[in-house]
Structure formats: structure tokens, C-alpha cells
Amino acid sequence: MQGRITEHNFPNRAAIFQPEFEKLLAGAALDTQHVTIEFNREVLRLNDENDCVQVTAHGANGETLTYRAQYVVGADGAHSVCRKHLGLPLNEVDKFDVRHVVIDVVDDIDPSPMALTKMGWRRNFFSMPAPNGRRFEFSLRPDETPEQLLDDDTLRRLFKPWRNYDDLKVIRKIVHTFRSRIVPQLSVGRIFLAGDAAHLMPIFGSQGMNSGARDANNLGWKLAMVIRHGASPALLDTYHEERWEAVLKTIRMATINGKLQKVQSIPMSLLRDLFFGLLRLIPAATRYIREMRYIPKPFLRSSLVRPAHEKGASKQLIGRILPNPGVTVSGQGHLLDEVAGNSFALIGIDTSEGDVGAASALARRFFGNCIIVTQAASSADTDVHVNGQYVRAQVADNRFDGIFETYRGQWLLVRPDRVVAAAGPLSHLQADASAILETMFSEQHSSSHPAPPASDPSPSPVPA
Ligand SMILES: Cc1cc2nc3c(=O)[nH]c(=O)nc-3n(C[C@H](O)[C@H](O)[C@H](O)COP(=O)(O)OP(=O)(O)OC[C@H]3O[C@@H](n4cnc5c(N)ncnc54)[C@H](O)[C@@H]3O)c2cc1C
């Protein structure tokens, strides 16, 4: 897949082999030394108690295991036990119901990294690269059963224009159903839902796993703030506030995309093909589709994001994910994300040294880091300077050019999920930051679950 390298410095599309990816994630989680992973446990039920949730599970040998947790995140997929425990329905966003038979093959004759979609009016065909081979998909017609499509004779017939089915080394074949659904709320009390447990969407647009990752990215730092830094449990209510609408938008995009592909009449399919045929004559339109620019970009409006004081500035950055340029710190190349760490960051855009004392004090109130980024071309001081209070990072590519233009001399308050929560000259930002701290630490909206005492008031170390 030829992904476009985005302002976040990663390709916007990449083919990922899920078992490998899960191994990497599990390894990274274990490396933090704060995580225990237990496999072969089947969660049977949850019980809400006053100050915790009790989780009962079956172990590998059928033994009963009990866990007590301050908070539970049910990321247990489409048939979630956690969702059933909460009694939350998976409401239909649309009556979309498309099924595909998916056939994974190793040692295929086509090693190309390109994906092919062949849309017809009776059936669609997909071929895409997969580790050591390819994945093929055929859509099912409404009157067909999974058994019919998994049958070797049917597959032999369907594969005829593409491959000799009997020559294929098939390692897996399965029928998947794609639906558009979402729960009405993402949490109840101490139990949260994330990923497919909370929402299902058609694969068209490839956003299912991505949406689950965004859920985790939004909820993770908030749980850490509550458990580790004594923030108010009301902070956790912003998980629903910030994610629900965003996921709904993504489901709608994937559904429209799926409906365009699902067309089942000759005139509609001709119209569709004519439309896309004409679009191909416009290079910008081709780019828009090939680079998947139709996927909604995260944009937050919530009590944890403060509108800009200056007209026009909000459009550019506030509520959006901060671009992630390469930077140089102490002569070493990094990504800005790595320098900012997993905490809040107060980022000065070519700001004066005079701000540093107040800015780092403010960053400490967020248990965060203070960073000044400079633009190589405009900064006389190209030396890297770390004094324990802040990091000076020199931007090494053009991903911050627009930001330097608009925000030079201003500060950005960036959340651990890299959403820009506020921006402005330090005097303005201090007021916005205080309002956000008030939302995070005020007990007045607090629901039934009391905050634990702050256990570690020291800021995370500033990486250098
Ligand atoms: C054919 C296909 C192609 C796709 N392509 C893409 C794509 O290109 N891009 C994309 O972003 N998404 C894609 N998706 C969607 C993506 O696979 C899912 O959205 C994602 O896997 C959901 O992750 P999850 O962790 O929420 O749930 P799951 O992957 O379903 O994981 C849930 C886990 O919970 C465990 N579990 C369930 N119940 C219990 C219990 N009672 N006790 C203990 N454990 C339990 C399960 O064993 C499982 O390990 C695709 C999906 C399909 C079917």
C-alpha cells in the first residue's frame, strides 16, 4: 500500500497483519512494567460494588478466578460480555448488512503491494496484499448462505477469472458480516466500552480497528490522570462526550462508502462506474480517493478544549491533533511526539526565554513537559539547550511551517492524546489552562465514584 506520509509523520495507510501487530502491542505494554497480561481467561460476569468492579472469569483449567478493579474497560469485541452486563443495546445507525467471504492465501502468484477492487452489479471482488500472500474477498448476494460461499465448488467458480482455486494454498476462509451500529453511551459508572464492544462499522474506509485505537487513546490518559494524579472521576465522562459523535461520523462515512460498493442493479452500477470513471479524469479527485482523504479528521469540541481567542486560529489547530515533525534535541533526531512523552505538553512556538519559568510551572500543574520548538531558518540559536526545566527542540522538516506562521511567540497546550487543547500568548493560555484544570480536578460534576488520593505528584521526567 502506498500510503501518503501525513503531517503526523506516518503513512496514512499501511497493511498490518493483526497477529503480528497484537504481539508488538503486547510487548510494548509489558515493557512499561505496569501491565500484566493473562491469556486464556474467559470473563463470565461483572458485579458493580461501591468502590470497585468485581470481575469473575474462568481460567484455562475451568477454575473460577475473581478480580477487583477500580475501573474496567470492556474491549471484548462485538459480542461483549461487558456491554451485555451494562444492558446497553448496539443500536443500528443504518440497516447496512453486507457479508463477504474472506479467503487468506499464502505463496500467491501476485506479490504486488497494490490492492484491487473490482465492483460489479452482482458481486464485488477484492484482492489485497497480506503477509506471505494475498487476501481475497467476494461479496455475498442477499439470498446466499455462508455455507454456499464457503463451498469449494462455489469458490472454484468465483475464482475462475482470477486464479485456479485448486492451486491456491488457502490458510483460512470465513464469512464476515459488516454492520453499522453503536451503543447509546460509552460508559456506565466504573465500566467503559471501547472498540468493537462499543461500535461496529463496515470495513469500507478501514476504520474499525483505528476507531478502537482512538477510543483507547482518548480514555487511557484520562484513567491515568484519575488513578495516578487524583483528577476528578468526572473527567472520565468526557470520554463519551469526545468519542461518541466522532465514531458516529466515521460509521456514517464507512456506510456511505459501503453502499456505493453494494449497488445491486445494472443502471445504478453503470451510473456509479460512470461517476468514478469521470472522477479519474480529475487528478485531485483521484488523489482524494486514493489517499483516503474522505476519512473524517479528528476534531474535538468539548470542555477539555478551549476555543481560540484570536479569530481564525481555532480552525487551524485547536481541537485537532498536533502535527508531528522530526526535531533535533541535543544533536539527536527524534519525532516531536517522542520528546513530548505520554503526558501533557506545553509547547512554545519560537517563544522567548522570558516565558520559560511561568510556562514550566504551568506544565507541572498538568504533570507535563515544557518544550520550545524553534524553526531552523529563523532561529539564531541553533544550539540545543536543556536545563531541566524545558527542552529546546529544533524542527527538522516542514510540518510546522504553517504553525510557525500562525502561532509564532505563542504557546500550545497539548494533551497526552496530542489534541491541542488551547493556544495563545502565555497570559491568555494561563486562563484557558486554569479552566481545563478546573474541569479535570473539580469535584462538582463528580459522579458516583470518588477520586483516589494523588499518588505521584511529580511531573514525568523530561526526555532529552
Ligand atoms: C475482514 C475484516 C477486515 C477488516 N479490516 C480493517 C481495516 O483494514 N482497518 C481497520 O481499522 N479495521 C479493520 N477491521 C475491523 C477490525 O478488525 C476490528 O474493528 C478490530 O479487530 C476490533 O478490535 P477489538 O479489540 O475492539 O475487538 P476484537 O478484535 O473482537 O477483540 C476482542 C477480544 O476480546 C476477547 N474476548 C471476547 N469475549 C471475551 C470474554 N468473555 N472474556 C475474555 N476475553 C474475551 C476476544 O477473544 C478477543 O481477543 C476489519 C474487520 C474484518 C472482519
The ligand as an SDF file (V2000), in Angstrom:
LIG
                    3D

 53 58  0  0  0  0  0  0  0  0999 V2000
  -12.3950   -8.7990    7.1360 C   0  0  0  0  0  0  0  0  0  0  0  0
  -12.1380   -7.6330    8.0460 C   0  0  0  0  0  0  0  0  0  0  0  0
  -11.2590   -6.6240    7.6290 C   0  0  0  0  0  0  0  0  0  0  0  0
  -11.0170   -5.5320    8.4570 C   0  0  0  0  0  0  0  0  0  0  0  0
  -10.1560   -4.5600    8.0290 N   0  0  0  0  0  0  0  0  0  0  0  0
   -9.9060   -3.5000    8.8170 C   0  0  0  0  0  0  0  0  0  0  0  0
   -9.0030   -2.4820    8.3760 C   0  0  0  0  0  0  0  0  0  0  0  0
   -8.4660   -2.5400    7.2830 O   0  0  0  0  0  0  0  0  0  0  0  0
   -8.7690   -1.4350    9.2120 N   0  0  0  0  0  0  0  0  0  0  0  0
   -9.3590   -1.3380   10.4390 C   0  0  0  0  0  0  0  0  0  0  0  0
   -9.1000   -0.3620   11.1550 O   0  0  0  0  0  0  0  0  0  0  0  0
  -10.2120   -2.2950   10.8860 N   0  0  0  0  0  0  0  0  0  0  0  0
  -10.4950   -3.3690   10.1040 C   0  0  0  0  0  0  0  0  0  0  0  0
  -11.3690   -4.3320   10.5270 N   0  0  0  0  0  0  0  0  0  0  0  0
  -12.0250   -4.1860   11.8380 C   0  0  0  0  0  0  0  0  0  0  0  0
  -11.1310   -4.6500   12.9870 C   0  0  0  0  0  0  0  0  0  0  0  0
  -10.6780   -5.9650   12.7560 O   0  0  0  0  0  0  0  0  0  0  0  0
  -11.9280   -4.5950   14.2790 C   0  0  0  0  0  0  0  0  0  0  0  0
  -12.5550   -3.3450   14.4030 O   0  0  0  0  0  0  0  0  0  0  0  0
  -10.9920   -4.7930   15.4690 C   0  0  0  0  0  0  0  0  0  0  0  0
  -10.3630   -6.0540   15.4060 O   0  0  0  0  0  0  0  0  0  0  0  0
  -11.7730   -4.6940   16.7690 C   0  0  0  0  0  0  0  0  0  0  0  0
  -10.8670   -4.8390   17.8250 O   0  0  0  0  0  0  0  0  0  0  0  0
  -11.3710   -5.0600   19.2940 P   0  0  0  0  0  0  0  0  0  0  0  0
  -10.1370   -5.2770   20.1030 O   0  0  0  0  0  0  0  0  0  0  0  0
  -12.3090   -3.9920   19.6920 O   0  0  0  0  0  0  0  0  0  0  0  0
  -12.2360   -6.4030   19.2390 O   0  0  0  0  0  0  0  0  0  0  0  0
  -11.7650   -7.8550   18.8360 P   0  0  0  0  0  0  0  0  0  0  0  0
  -10.6800   -7.8330   17.8100 O   0  0  0  0  0  0  0  0  0  0  0  0
  -13.0120   -8.6110   18.5320 O   0  0  0  0  0  0  0  0  0  0  0  0
  -11.0980   -8.4070   20.1580 O   0  0  0  0  0  0  0  0  0  0  0  0
  -11.8800   -8.7400   21.2830 C   0  0  0  0  0  0  0  0  0  0  0  0
  -11.0780   -9.6600   22.1540 C   0  0  0  0  0  0  0  0  0  0  0  0
  -11.7980   -9.9220   23.3630 O   0  0  0  0  0  0  0  0  0  0  0  0
  -11.7740  -11.3110   23.6160 C   0  0  0  0  0  0  0  0  0  0  0  0
  -12.9900  -11.6480   24.3670 N   0  0  0  0  0  0  0  0  0  0  0  0
  -14.2710  -11.6180   23.9490 C   0  0  0  0  0  0  0  0  0  0  0  0
  -15.1090  -12.0090   24.9360 N   0  0  0  0  0  0  0  0  0  0  0  0
  -14.3290  -12.2970   25.9960 C   0  0  0  0  0  0  0  0  0  0  0  0
  -14.5960  -12.7620   27.3230 C   0  0  0  0  0  0  0  0  0  0  0  0
  -15.8360  -13.0210   27.7410 N   0  0  0  0  0  0  0  0  0  0  0  0
  -13.5540  -12.9540   28.1600 N   0  0  0  0  0  0  0  0  0  0  0  0
  -12.2780  -12.7030   27.7500 C   0  0  0  0  0  0  0  0  0  0  0  0
  -11.9670  -12.2710   26.5120 N   0  0  0  0  0  0  0  0  0  0  0  0
  -12.9790  -12.0720   25.6610 C   0  0  0  0  0  0  0  0  0  0  0  0
  -11.7070  -11.9680   22.2460 C   0  0  0  0  0  0  0  0  0  0  0  0
  -11.1740  -13.2800   22.3620 O   0  0  0  0  0  0  0  0  0  0  0  0
  -10.7970  -11.0230   21.5060 C   0  0  0  0  0  0  0  0  0  0  0  0
   -9.4490  -11.3440   21.7070 O   0  0  0  0  0  0  0  0  0  0  0  0
  -11.6400   -5.4400    9.7270 C   0  0  0  0  0  0  0  0  0  0  0  0
  -12.5150   -6.4600   10.1520 C   0  0  0  0  0  0  0  0  0  0  0  0
  -12.7590   -7.5300    9.3230 C   0  0  0  0  0  0  0  0  0  0  0  0
  -13.6980   -8.6020    9.8030 C   0  0  0  0  0  0  0  0  0  0  0  0
  1  2  1  0
  2  3  1  0
  2 52  2  0
  3  4  2  0
  4  5  1  0
  4 50  1  0
  5  6  2  0
  6  7  1  0
  6 13  1  0
  7  8  2  0
  7  9  1  0
  9 10  1  0
 10 11  2  0
 10 12  1  0
 12 13  2  0
 13 14  1  0
 14 15  1  0
 14 50  1  0
 15 16  1  0
 16 17  1  0
 16 18  1  0
 18 19  1  0
 18 20  1  0
 20 21  1  0
 20 22  1  0
 22 23  1  0
 23 24  1  0
 24 25  2  0
 24 26  1  0
 24 27  1  0
 27 28  1  0
 28 29  2  0
 28 30  1  0
 28 31  1  0
 31 32  1  0
 32 33  1  0
 33 34  1  0
 33 48  1  0
 34 35  1  0
 35 36  1  0
 35 46  1  0
 36 37  1  0
 36 45  1  0
 37 38  2  0
 38 39  1  0
 39 40  1  0
 39 45  2  0
 40 41  1  0
 40 42  2  0
 42 43  1  0
 43 44  2  0
 44 45  1  0
 46 47  1  0
 46 48  1  0
 48 49  1  0
 50 51  2  0
 51 52  1  0
 52 53  1  0
M  END
$$$$
